[in-house]
């Protein structure tokens, strides 16, 4: 069975945002590409400074509905903007509420450092790289990761989803996963097919280890830095990555423009 992923990240909605139009824009671009994604993956920062994740939940449900995907096919991890700094008891409470709005499954709302989410022939390894509650950098609980890796099946496709980028994309970037080498050594050694991440709002695509693909994506909505377009990815596992960039108005005001695809061989 061919597996394809619609991968986006860093939604960062304001409380006043209505992202329905954006969801329809993205689904239209996906349909024009004649690729039917099997899963919708959001790699963190559903919120903005710990709030507004419910707007992202509505956006993801609209996008999934447009593409004929159900709640079990929507996969998310938290990011640094999903931490509620003033909520010491449950710092990911708003994120968990949004996940319940999407899935209606309380088991999927539990936020752990590492979670295994098996669905059909795929095993998603979901990593909370903000579990340490410091918003300035990412970290992976590698002890927890090793335990989860021991539970993986032999004949499944293994996809890792994490929020923070593992490699600095600019000289002054200090927000990466600080134990990225150990993390990548673990996931590549067990044959994980791809590691998906967001965080730095820029694209990245390379091979680590013998065959593990590392794919980063920008934001679909948050105002980008100079010369960085809004973007999302369509990923045909083992075949290609199609990166869509929004040209013309890449601001939150969403003026006229096009999502233009660029195909990158696997």
C-alpha positions in Angstrom: 0.0 0.0 0.0 1.3 3.4 -1.0 1.5 5.9 1.9 1.5 9.7 1.3 1.5 12.5 3.9 0.2 16.0 3.9 2.7 17.6 6.2 2.3 21.1 7.7 3.4 22.9 10.8 3.4 26.1 12.9 -0.1 27.2 12.4 0.1 29.9 15.1 -3.5 31.2 14.9 -4.7 34.4 16.5 -7.9 34.2 18.5 -9.7 36.2 15.8 -8.5 34.0 12.9 -10.9 32.0 10.7 -8.7 29.6 8.8 -11.5 28.0 6.7 -10.5 29.8 3.5 -6.9 28.7 4.1 -8.0 25.0 4.5 -9.9 25.2 1.3 -7.0 26.8 -0.5 -4.6 24.0 0.6 -7.0 21.2 -0.2 -7.6 22.6 -3.7 -3.9 22.7 -4.3 -3.5 19.1 -3.1 -6.3 17.9 -5.4 -4.7 19.7 -8.4 -1.6 17.7 -7.7 -3.6 14.5 -8.2 -2.1 13.1 -5.0 -4.5 11.7 -2.3 -2.8 11.9 1.1 -3.2 8.9 3.4 -2.5 11.0 6.5 -2.6 14.7 7.6 0.4 15.4 9.9 0.8 18.6 11.9 4.3 18.9 13.5 3.6 21.2 16.3 2.7 24.8 17.3 -1.0 24.4 16.9 -1.2 27.4 19.3 0.3 30.8 19.7 2.0 31.4 23.1 0.0 28.6 24.6 -3.4 29.6 23.3 -5.8 29.3 20.3 -5.3 25.7 19.5 -9.0 25.3 19.0 -8.7 27.4 15.8 -6.1 25.0 14.5 -8.4 22.0 15.4 -11.2 23.6 13.2 -8.6 24.2 10.4 -7.3 20.6 10.5 -10.8 19.1 10.6 -11.9 21.2 7.6 -8.8 20.3 5.7 -9.2 16.6 6.5 -12.9 16.7 5.5 -12.0 18.3 2.2 -9.6 15.5 1.5 -11.8 12.6 2.7 -9.7 11.9 5.8 -11.1 10.8 9.2 -9.9 11.6 12.7 -7.7 8.5 12.9 -5.7 9.9 9.9 -4.9 13.2 11.6 -1.6 13.0 13.5 -0.2 15.9 15.7 2.6 16.6 18.1 2.9 19.7 20.4 5.5 22.4 19.9 6.9 25.2 22.1 4.0 27.5 21.3 1.7 24.8 22.8 3.1 25.3 26.3 0.9 27.3 28.7 3.6 29.0 30.8 1.1 30.0 33.6 -0.4 26.5 33.8 2.1 24.6 36.0 -0.3 21.7 36.7 -1.1 20.9 33.0 1.0 23.0 30.7 -0.4 21.3 27.5 -4.0 21.5 28.5 -5.2 23.7 25.6 -3.3 21.5 23.2 -5.0 18.4 24.7 -8.4 20.0 24.4 -7.8 20.7 20.7 -6.7 17.1 20.1 -9.9 15.9 21.7 -11.9 18.2 19.4 -10.2 16.6 16.5 -10.2 12.9 17.5 -13.0 12.6 20.2 -10.6 10.0 21.7 -9.4 10.9 25.2 -6.5 8.4 25.0 -5.0 10.5 22.2 -5.0 13.6 24.3 -2.3 12.4 26.7 0.9 14.4 26.2 4.0 12.2 26.8 7.6 12.7 25.9 7.3 9.9 23.3 4.1 8.2 22.1 3.6 5.3 19.7 0.5 5.7 17.5 -0.1 2.6 15.4 -2.7 2.9 12.6 -3.2 0.3 9.9 0.3 -0.5 8.4 2.0 2.6 9.8 3.6 3.2 13.2 3.9 6.9 14.1 6.5 7.8 16.7 5.2 11.0 18.2 7.8 13.1 20.0 7.1 16.0 22.3 10.4 18.0 21.9 9.0 20.7 24.3 8.4 18.2 27.2 11.1 20.0 29.2 8.9 23.2 29.1 11.8 25.5 28.0 10.6 27.4 25.0 14.0 28.4 23.8 15.2 25.0 22.6 14.1 21.4 21.8 15.1 18.2 23.6 14.1 14.6 23.1 13.7 12.1 26.0 16.0 9.5 24.4 15.4 7.0 27.2 11.7 7.1 26.6 12.4 6.9 22.9 14.5 3.7 23.2 11.6 2.0 25.2 9.1 2.9 22.5 11.4 1.7 19.7 11.6 -1.6 21.5 7.8 -1.9 20.9 7.9 -1.4 17.2 6.7 -4.1 14.9 9.0 -5.6 12.2 6.9 -5.2 9.1 5.4 -1.6 9.5 6.3 1.7 8.0 7.9 3.8 10.8 7.3 7.6 10.7 8.7 9.9 13.3 7.1 13.3 14.0 8.8 16.0 16.1 8.4 19.8 16.3 11.9 21.3 16.6 14.4 21.2 13.8 17.5 19.1 14.3 19.9 21.1 12.3 20.4 24.9 12.5 19.1 26.5 9.3 20.7 29.9 10.0 23.9 30.9 11.8 22.2 32.3 14.9 19.7 29.5 15.4 20.0 28.1 18.9 16.5 26.6 19.1 17.3 23.2 17.7 17.0 19.9 19.5 20.1 19.9 21.7 20.5 16.1 21.7 19.8 15.7 18.0 22.8 13.4 17.3 21.6 10.8 19.9 18.0 11.1 18.7 18.9 10.6 15.0 21.2 7.7 15.9 18.3 5.9 17.6 15.7 6.5 14.9 17.9 5.7 12.0 19.3 2.5 13.6 15.8 0.9 13.7 15.0 1.8 10.1 12.6 4.7 10.5 11.6 5.9 7.0 11.2 9.6 7.6 11.5 12.2 10.4 9.1 15.1 10.0 9.6 18.5 11.7 8.7 22.1 11.6 9.6 25.0 14.0 12.0 27.2 12.1 9.6 28.1 9.2 12.0 26.9 6.5 12.3 23.8 4.3 14.8 21.0 4.7 15.3 17.7 3.0 18.2 15.3 3.4 19.2 11.7 4.3 20.6 10.7 7.7 22.1 7.4 8.5 21.7 4.9 5.7 18.2 5.6 4.6 16.2 7.8 7.0 14.8 10.9 5.3 14.7 14.2 7.3 12.0 16.5 6.0 11.3 20.0 7.5 8.5 22.3 6.5 7.6 26.0 7.1 4.4 27.6 8.3 1.2 27.7 6.3 0.0 30.9 7.9 2.3 32.7 10.3 3.9 35.8 8.8 7.2 34.5 7.5 10.7 36.1 7.6 12.0 37.9 4.6 12.3 35.7 1.5 10.7 32.7 3.3 7.4 31.7 1.7 4.5 30.0 3.5 4.6 26.3 2.6 3.4 22.7 3.1 4.6 19.4 1.9 3.1 16.4 0.1 5.2 13.4 0.7 5.0 10.1 -1.2 7.0 7.8 1.0 10.0 6.5 -0.8 9.2 8.4 -4.0 9.1 12.1 -3.7 8.5 15.3 -1.7 6.4 17.9 -3.3 6.9 21.3 -1.6 4.2 23.9 -2.1 5.1 27.5 -1.6 2.6 30.3 -1.5 3.6 33.1 -3.9 2.3 36.7 -4.0 0.8 37.6 -0.6 2.4 35.4 2.1 0.9 37.4 5.0 -1.8 36.7 7.5 -4.2 38.8 5.5 -4.3 36.1 2.7 -4.5 38.1 -0.5 -4.4 36.7 -4.0 -1.8 34.2 -4.8 -1.0 30.6 -5.7 0.4 27.5 -4.0 3.1 26.5 -6.5 4.5 22.9 -6.2 8.2 22.0 -6.5 9.0 18.3 -6.8 12.0 16.9 -5.0 13.1 13.3 -5.6 13.3 11.0 -2.6 
